[in-house]
Amino acid sequence: MNFIKSPFRYDINALRAIAVLSVIFYHYQFPFLSGGFAGVDIFFVISGFLMSKLILTGLEKQVFSYPAFLWRRIQRIVPALLFLILLVSLTGFLIYFPWDLKASSINALGSLFFYSNILYLHTASYFDASSALNIYLHTWSLSVEFQFYLLYPLLLIGLHTVINQKPWQILTIGLVTISFFTMSVILTTTQPIYSFYLLPSRSWELLAGAMVFLLGNFKPGRLVRQIFAGAGYLILGAGLVLLDSKLPWPGYYTAIPVLGTSVIIIADYNDGAVFKNQVIQFFGKISYSLYLWHWPVYVFSQYLGFDNSVIVKLSLIALSIMLAFLSYTFIEQKKISYKTLVIAFASMGAFLLIGSQYQINRFIFKKLSLEIAEYENTHMSERNQQFSEGKCFLSKGKFADFDKAFCLHLQAGRKNLLLIGDSHGAELSQSLKKALSLRGINLIQATASGCLPLVRNYGLAHCTKLIDYIYRDFILKNKEHIDGIILSANWARGHYDKAVLVDDLDNTITYLNKYNFKIILLGQTEVYRIPYPYIAAREIQFHLKSSKNYRDPQVADLNKLLQKTFFKYYVPIYTDESPDLLSGGIPYFFDENHLTKYGADLATTKILAHPLTKKIL
């Protein structure tokens, strides 16, 4: 196959720079580019344009070869990807806990064989917090593109064979693009994760690039091209700044970066000094390697407990640029032979296959570190007893499973306190019951996961029905026998707006005050970015003291806000310093935000010692 040489497009290289830097600033959580994730959509349009130009021009000149095309794509993509996977795997071998390395190897296989987008359908949404430590998360877009490279040439070959007239080709691809766009919008409303990751719902963005090429005969004068380019950059810039991850994606809003990119490419304006700026062109040239490296660098930093200060983020970006430059210079720019690439690919695949089946680095960790890290999995029965799982705490099932007679048993001749809450109330129930019982006080419990203990009814059915029953039925019928109500929850639930939370809490307290209930509003606990036992285990393994770096600072701010707003009722239990491990290596949290029995005992001591609690007791 004889490849057609074209003049270098500075504008397209500048678009690559914009795309990769937008994604980086979004992933590194800089606030000024809330729509930076749309950088991937810019890449899709560019790829669709360039591949269409290459394939259709080759077909027209009768020099296109499908095998040669695929080999060129493999040479372009695979070597840098192999280099990334090799270094990430070696680094992960040294610092990842065995199960994390195993999971990472599974994800790496998906990246290497270009099915990671399909693999992630069954894990979590791209925007979920749980995806933040998937070191290969970003390779979903490479999988989409490679799947496109496999199928798209066949489509164009068939189209060129059947329809050899350009107007009919434009009409056909235009209709296909519109059809896939419509399907994408519909699928996003019904199956958003599928729509986000799969090629069919993304293909219209790549096909938009094809339409740009097919309409490329439009060659206006310099001034018109300047106006077009300027309009394209305005549309693109507005999207990157104003869009955010809460919008349905892909969908109607995705048309903004797709349109902006398309207009810029159509304008074909390369004369401006800005486009030829060496810094912009540098980032455009290394954009592929920089896209590969920026996310693993960030994920490793989060795994190791680096803080999220601007200085740290900029340092990580600098490291990503350095690694990308090395990858671009010594990997991307080199011509790697077929034999060498096959051997490297097969060797890496075999290593990852073994790593995906076995915990191959378990031997390098201390026994105590592993025991602490595995605490949640090895202490589930204790946790269930602590929470009163399936009896007074509903984490699933139906409201009918709640044992009213046992959990809400009021005792005559004793004070009765009612604990209403989610899992954060349930985690304290065992410790509170025991401590209050020693004081002659009976604690009754109504807790369920899936909603907050608020008068406003929202959330999962098993939870809302229980909370509604407590507020609308039980406490009204038994108000003379209830001496106090304790509200406890993870008030920092990610989807809950602070202002709405304050209003709902205020309305709930007002409702309870109407019936003269004494109220204790238990404070927010810490929330960690990863399970706390992992943090404690790393501190033991690597002699670190880094738990504060893993804490969510927004949770600390919310705790202060609630304490200030509801000071008449608020009993804080947030700890500034993580307590030492109990003898035997028992941590005070068993995951990101739930206390162990040891942690609940510490919190109970703090609760009972607080002046507001003493007034009620």
Secondary structure, 3 states (H helix, E strand, C coil): CCCCCCCCCHHHHHHHHHHHHHHHHHHCCCCCCCCHHHHHHHHHHHHHHHHHHHHHHHHHCCCCCHHHHHHHHHHHHHHHHHHHHHHHHHHHHHHCCHHHHHHHHHHHHHHHCCCHHHHHHHCCCCCCHHHCCCCCHHHHHHHHHHHHHHHHHHHHHHHHHHCCCHHHHHHHHHHHHHHHHHHHHHHHHHCHHHHHHCHHHHHHHHHHHHHHHHCCCCCCCHHHHHHHHHHHHHHHHHHHHHCCCCCCCCCHHHHHHHHHHHHHHHHCCCCCCCCCCHHHHHHHHCHHHHHHHHHHHHHHHHHCCCCCCHHHHHHHHHHHHHHHHHHHHHHHCCCCCHHHHHHHHHHHHHHHHHHHHCCCCHHHCCHHHHHHHCHHHHCHHHHHHHHCECCCEECCCCHHHCCHHHHCCCCCCCEEEEEEECHHHHHHHHHHHHHHHCCCEEEEEEEECCCCCCCCCCCCHHHHHHHHHHHHHHHHHCHHHCCEEEEECCCCCCCCCHHHHHHHHHHHHHHHHCCCCCEEEECCCCCECCCHHHHHHHHHHHCCCCHHHHECHHHHHHHHHHHHHCCCCEECCCCCCCCCCECCCECCECCCCCECHHHHHHHHHHHHHCHHHHHHC
